[in-house]
Amino acid sequence: MRKKIKSATAAVCVASLMGCSMSMAPENSAPVSMQDRAYPAVSSSQAEMPAAPRQPEAMTFKHYGTNPFISTDEDNLSTFAADVDTGSYSIMRQYIREGNLPPADAVRVEEYIHYFSPNYPAPRDQTFAIQVDGGPSPFGSGYELVRIGIKGKEIPAVDRKPAHLVFVIDVSGSMEQENRLELVKKSLRILVDQLQPSDTVGIVVYGSTGEVILDPTSVEDKKKILASIDRLVPGGSTNAEEGLMLGYEMASRTFDKQAINRVILCSDGVANVGETGPDGILRSIEDYARKDIYLSTFGFGMGNYNDVLMEQLANKGEGNYAYIDSFSEARRIFTEALTGTLQTIARDVKIQVEFDPQKVERYRLLGYENRDVRDEDFRNDAKDAGEIGAGHAVTALYEVKLKTEQKTDLGTVRVRYHDVAANQVAEVAQPVQIHSELSQELQFLATVAEFAEILRESYWAKDSSLEQVLASAEATAQGEQQLEFVRLVKDSLVIKR
């Protein structure tokens, strides 16, 4: 029944690692008014979109397409892997700080949404709690916005498992630009300061070759760890493959099934010695991920940054990906969310929403294009999917067109995952229902999603505007992070003019 829904399939960027760009507008679609988005339901035969040229850039991104509206009569199941990455949002912020809008290829909508932590209640006696809410879409008259929220159980920092960490640090010549390596060093000092005496840290660096500069060392000897970090200097070419393999070999030697075993890569993603394409490096790390040695990637730098490699490495390494554009971002990642960054509570997390064709005419998932899972693989527990850390939240937004005024029992959302603590597969479900109006939090997230849709030149936002986004953001933003978003929208308006 299921076809793999993607409105475009970009060519894999290997060897040269240059990004690809696609235009997402259906070929024969009529203009759409913002007063009444006449969203057509797109069948599988219509889902392929034509490519559009983009000027080459030193930054490397990949466009995964834009999800179309799907008729429930054709396919009422929407299935995807969970994701909590935020790198795409931070990259956008750095572009705007430098006076440019990000290229459309750089935008992944779900990562914009995930940058803002939602106020979901944490489960008490289970691994995940599901929250479903929604109401009239603020950017599509006649459509409803449905939010699927998944919250992982929280683990106090004092109760997390001991962590055996291996830092794999890019010290190649490109890391000298913009003081990238200096920001890496400051970021890792923050991380080490949050660790516990039962944790260990090993350090591998790579330039033209890989080198072990610190064998696994107890955090009780924090001065030795920090001194090793402080001595790092940039130089040489970039053999990312060798550095990663040395890091994994070190992690294998100290592997403890009762502990967290994680490799942490800090790099600009450029690879020009050894295996340089993402496919070859990805194949090398998948076996380690299956052995519960996970990989988290943290990106640094602009100008020649490789987002494709860093994001795909984290996906295949069963870890998370973030882009660190400032000391403040490093502090946010390595203090506020450290336990979730380190300790995985569930692997292969898949989400499936089954819409009732009697009540829902069509639907569109905002984002998650590169996390698509075939419907028939939802209960295929051999299928790799997303990993969720302690306290992490997953949010998915759908725009839906209803056949009825009834807003309850519109379908069912299911979450299937491998519970790490119980070492068994579990599945939870909850009905889909919405309300007569959106909460202020959801209005803000809808605004963030629309901003991302505009930046990536989505067909479905072609009649929307940054002015509309700004008005909505100013009306709903609360707190420092959300107010910063308002400022970014204002800056983007000035840049676009």
NORKABEL-V40150 format. One record per run of one state. SS is the DSSP state (h for helix, s for strand, l for the rest). FROM is the first residue (numbers start at 1). TO is the last residue. If there is no record, write none. Layout:
BEGIN
SS:FROM:TO, SS:FROM:TO
END
This chain:
BEGIN
l:1:19, s:20:20, l:21:21, s:22:22, l:23:32, s:33:33, l:34:35, s:36:36, l:37:40, s:41:41, l:42:43, h:44:46, l:47:50, s:51:51, l:52:59, s:60:60, l:61:61, s:62:62, l:63:68, s:69:71, l:72:76, s:77:81, l:82:86, h:87:97, l:98:103, h:104:106, l:107:108, h:109:114, l:115:127, s:128:136, l:137:143, s:144:152, l:153:156, h:157:159, l:160:162, s:163:170, l:171:172, h:173:194, l:195:199, s:200:206, l:207:209, s:210:218, h:219:230, l:231:239, h:240:253, l:254:259, s:260:267, l:268:277, h:278:290, l:291:293, s:294:299, l:300:305, s:306:306, h:307:316, l:317:320, s:321:323, l:324:326, h:327:336, l:337:337, h:338:342, l:343:343, s:344:355, l:356:359, s:360:365, l:366:368, h:369:371, s:372:372, l:373:374, h:375:377, l:378:385, s:386:389, l:390:392, s:393:402, l:403:410, s:411:419, l:420:423, s:424:432, l:433:439, h:440:455, l:456:458, h:459:461, l:462:465, h:466:476, l:477:478, h:479:496, l:497:497
END
